[in-house]
Amino acid sequence: MLAADYRGPYRVRAAQKPEPVILHPRDAIVRVTRSCICGSDLHLYHGLMPDTRIGMTFGHEFCGIVEEVGPAVENLRPGDHVLVPFNIACGQCHFCRQGLFGNCHESNAQATAVGAIFGYSHTAGGYDGGQAQYVRVPYADVGPTLIPDWMDPDDAVLLTDVVPTGYQAAEMGGIQTGDTVVVFGAGPVGIMAARCAWLFGAGRVIVIDEIEYRLDFARRYCPAEVYNFREIDDMAVFIKKQTDSLGADVCIDAVGGDATGNALHTLFGVKLKLEAGSAIPLHWAINSVKKGGIVSIVGVYGPTGNMVPIGNVLNKGITVRANQASVKRLLPRLIEHVREGRIDPKALITHRMSLEDVSDGYRIFSGKLDDCIKPVLYPNGI
Amino acid sequence: MTDLARPPARAIDPATVPGWGVDADRRNDPTYPMRHREEGGRPMDWERPPLQDPQVEVLCSIEHNRLPAVVGTSTPPRGLSGAIRRAAFAYSESDWRHWLMLLGADRVNMVEGLAEDLARGHIPDIPGEMGLRAEWRHNRTGLVRKAAVAVAVVSVAALLWPRAERGRSRHARRLHH
């Protein structure tokens, strides 16, 4: 089969690989119809995530047709079109039973700090991902969800990560009616977090980024007030001025370790890798939120450490909330939002391409070329 | 688009946003969802799924007390990078050596990948793998600028290297005499 093949930082190619097989009674094999390139994939692509091995297939946002199921899978049949949450979750461990499907204890041998994620390095379990014609889906009786007949699969594929992650970012913000919410990052997740902040009753939504075309998209889609941080001298002062000097009620970091905006963080976190990525959005969030406010983190950082003003977290009484999205927990509500027209996921898709073009896809997304918001691969044909 | 002089007024009327407030929840307190603890404390004795036979070498965090029921089997550790990875797993996830060794192994693995390609008689299309075709199509000026900077850096290094070598040789001769 054809699959994406990681060859080192900034190098991915499409290559022939053996088809996956059932390795566990609760496995399924899925023929992938759509597979996104995620902003988090760029952390792998840029060589920031430890234990990212040559030859791995990335891709944790995908949907497809069930080809084969293991003997213990009773809720799926070959031919079902399913969307597959990016978390691999058993559904019965201490964490899954609390709805923490992003923190399953029965799926990632290599690390306890993160649950297993499709195609996301061995630090996240060492599973090949969905940027391939076929993929092995463990615990297929838990995660995969039938795509409703009325739903466009282009919407469905974005329910595997982008929409739930953005939604959970807003949910973790504990937004109360009338709150001012600042979202750092106008990538797909940041845009979705800003959109969802309104669903929780935000009174004001502000999005910060440096890419004008993305800010313009956020202004229209979310909708939101948008600002380019390149035109702002001091982020904390700016947000204070926007909020009667108190600070925002909720700040959301929707960027993670690939952030730009501070030369020191870029040098230590991205170039020298002495930090787990550049944490400037988190720095801004801590210093821009009001005393007693909430900082919600969905941007992905590496597993080591970052320079952030942790003393201010204490002194301001900030609550920090963070997690990988618990996709399965959120899906019923999100499907309802799509059906009611409150969220339009596929509007984020700007690039549709075949798997053969995966190298170009990564380059376009990484370089923010051609006004790219969200690229989707169609491994078995568009 | 950016108007920094704008006063802190509400530019968007929430009432005009479709779905505004439909998920508002005053009980969404900062401990959610951790408050959903089950009766009986923190049992480690849930009914485990059937155990997968790994069939390939799977490295396991020493913070685990047992292998999870299912494991990923992509790209088992091999070669020098594999040896470094095995050594890294002697340390916990809390130890920086664990992660730094894994990052080092990743870089060694990249060279191994190149060697593997060449050993198979496959010359990797590195510009193609880097998507430079797309960069040329959508960001020609930027690509030319990056290439010019790279050429300049290499040229300066090539110019300075022989001088440094000559300096070292002179220094060595002086020491010899």
Chai-1 contact restraints between the chains, C-beta under 6 A:
chainA,res_idxA,chainB,res_idxB,connection_type,confidence,min_distance_angstrom,max_distance_angstrom,comment,restraint_id
A,R7,B,G113,contact,1.0,0.0,6.0,A-B,restraint_1
A,R7,B,E129,contact,1.0,0.0,6.0,A-B,restraint_2
A,G8,B,M110,contact,1.0,0.0,6.0,A-B,restraint_3
A,Y10,B,M130,contact,1.0,0.0,6.0,A-B,restraint_4
A,R11,B,E129,contact,1.0,0.0,6.0,A-B,restraint_5
A,R11,B,M130,contact,1.0,0.0,6.0,A-B,restraint_6
A,R13,B,E129,contact,1.0,0.0,6.0,A-B,restraint_7
A,L23,B,Q52,contact,1.0,0.0,6.0,A-B,restraint_8
A,H24,B,Q52,contact,1.0,0.0,6.0,A-B,restraint_9
A,H24,B,V70,contact,1.0,0.0,6.0,A-B,restraint_10
A,P25,B,P50,contact,1.0,0.0,6.0,A-B,restraint_11
A,P50,B,W99,contact,1.0,0.0,6.0,A-B,restraint_12
A,P50,B,L102,contact,1.0,0.0,6.0,A-B,restraint_13
A,P50,B,L103,contact,1.0,0.0,6.0,A-B,restraint_14
A,D51,B,L102,contact,1.0,0.0,6.0,A-B,restraint_15
A,T52,B,D106,contact,1.0,0.0,6.0,A-B,restraint_16
A,R53,B,T75,contact,1.0,0.0,6.0,A-B,restraint_17
A,R53,B,N109,contact,1.0,0.0,6.0,A-B,restraint_18
A,I54,B,N109,contact,1.0,0.0,6.0,A-B,restraint_19
A,I54,B,G113,contact,1.0,0.0,6.0,A-B,restraint_20
A,G55,B,T75,contact,1.0,0.0,6.0,A-B,restraint_21
A,M56,B,S74,contact,1.0,0.0,6.0,A-B,restraint_22
A,M56,B,T75,contact,1.0,0.0,6.0,A-B,restraint_23
A,C90,B,P49,contact,1.0,0.0,6.0,A-B,restraint_24
A,Q92,B,W46,contact,1.0,0.0,6.0,A-B,restraint_25
A,C93,B,W46,contact,1.0,0.0,6.0,A-B,restraint_26
A,Q98,B,H36,contact,1.0,0.0,6.0,A-B,restraint_27
A,G99,B,P33,contact,1.0,0.0,6.0,A-B,restraint_28
A,E106,B,P68,contact,1.0,0.0,6.0,A-B,restraint_29
A,E106,B,A69,contact,1.0,0.0,6.0,A-B,restraint_30
A,S107,B,P68,contact,1.0,0.0,6.0,A-B,restraint_31
A,S107,B,V70,contact,1.0,0.0,6.0,A-B,restraint_32
A,A109,B,V58,contact,1.0,0.0,6.0,A-B,restraint_33
A,A109,B,C60,contact,1.0,0.0,6.0,A-B,restraint_34
A,A109,B,L67,contact,1.0,0.0,6.0,A-B,restraint_35
A,A109,B,P68,contact,1.0,0.0,6.0,A-B,restraint_36
A,A109,B,V71,contact,1.0,0.0,6.0,A-B,restraint_37
A,Q110,B,L59,contact,1.0,0.0,6.0,A-B,restraint_38
A,Q110,B,S61,contact,1.0,0.0,6.0,A-B,restraint_39
A,A111,B,S61,contact,1.0,0.0,6.0,A-B,restraint_40
A,A111,B,E93,contact,1.0,0.0,6.0,A-B,restraint_41
A,T112,B,S61,contact,1.0,0.0,6.0,A-B,restraint_42
A,T112,B,E63,contact,1.0,0.0,6.0,A-B,restraint_43
A,A113,B,E93,contact,1.0,0.0,6.0,A-B,restraint_44
A,G125,B,G72,contact,1.0,0.0,6.0,A-B,restraint_45
A,G126,B,G72,contact,1.0,0.0,6.0,A-B,restraint_46
A,G126,B,S74,contact,1.0,0.0,6.0,A-B,restraint_47
A,Y127,B,G72,contact,1.0,0.0,6.0,A-B,restraint_48
A,D128,B,S74,contact,1.0,0.0,6.0,A-B,restraint_49
A,P138,B,V70,contact,1.0,0.0,6.0,A-B,restraint_50
A,G174,B,N28,contact,1.0,0.0,6.0,A-B,restraint_51
A,G174,B,P30,contact,1.0,0.0,6.0,A-B,restraint_52
A,T177,B,A24,contact,1.0,0.0,6.0,A-B,restraint_53
A,W198,B,V17,contact,1.0,0.0,6.0,A-B,restraint_54
A,W198,B,W20,contact,1.0,0.0,6.0,A-B,restraint_55
A,L199,B,G19,contact,1.0,0.0,6.0,A-B,restraint_56
A,L199,B,V22,contact,1.0,0.0,6.0,A-B,restraint_57
A,L199,B,D23,contact,1.0,0.0,6.0,A-B,restraint_58
A,F200,B,D23,contact,1.0,0.0,6.0,A-B,restraint_59
A,F200,B,A24,contact,1.0,0.0,6.0,A-B,restraint_60
A,G201,B,G21,contact,1.0,0.0,6.0,A-B,restraint_61
A,G201,B,A24,contact,1.0,0.0,6.0,A-B,restraint_62
A,G203,B,P14,contact,1.0,0.0,6.0,A-B,restraint_63
A,R204,B,R10,contact,1.0,0.0,6.0,A-B,restraint_64
A,P223,B,I12,contact,1.0,0.0,6.0,A-B,restraint_65
A,E225,B,A11,contact,1.0,0.0,6.0,A-B,restraint_66
A,Y227,B,T2,contact,1.0,0.0,6.0,A-B,restraint_67
A,N228,B,T2,contact,1.0,0.0,6.0,A-B,restraint_68
A,E231,B,T2,contact,1.0,0.0,6.0,A-B,restraint_69
A,Q242,B,P8,contact,1.0,0.0,6.0,A-B,restraint_70
A,P303,B,W99,contact,1.0,0.0,6.0,A-B,restraint_71
A,T304,B,W96,contact,1.0,0.0,6.0,A-B,restraint_72
A,T304,B,W99,contact,1.0,0.0,6.0,A-B,restraint_73
A,T319,B,P30,contact,1.0,0.0,6.0,A-B,restraint_74
A,R342,B,P18,contact,1.0,0.0,6.0,A-B,restraint_75
A,R342,B,G19,contact,1.0,0.0,6.0,A-B,restraint_76
A,S359,B,G128,contact,1.0,0.0,6.0,A-B,restraint_77
A,S359,B,E129,contact,1.0,0.0,6.0,A-B,restraint_78
A,S359,B,G131,contact,1.0,0.0,6.0,A-B,restraint_79
A,D360,B,G131,contact,1.0,0.0,6.0,A-B,restraint_80
A,D360,B,A134,contact,1.0,0.0,6.0,A-B,restraint_81
A,Y362,B,G131,contact,1.0,0.0,6.0,A-B,restraint_82
A,R363,B,G131,contact,1.0,0.0,6.0,A-B,restraint_83
A,R363,B,A134,contact,1.0,0.0,6.0,A-B,restraint_84
A,R363,B,E135,contact,1.0,0.0,6.0,A-B,restraint_85
A,I364,B,A134,contact,1.0,0.0,6.0,A-B,restraint_86
A,L369,B,H138,contact,1.0,0.0,6.0,A-B,restraint_87
A,L369,B,N139,contact,1.0,0.0,6.0,A-B,restraint_88
A,D370,B,H138,contact,1.0,0.0,6.0,A-B,restraint_89
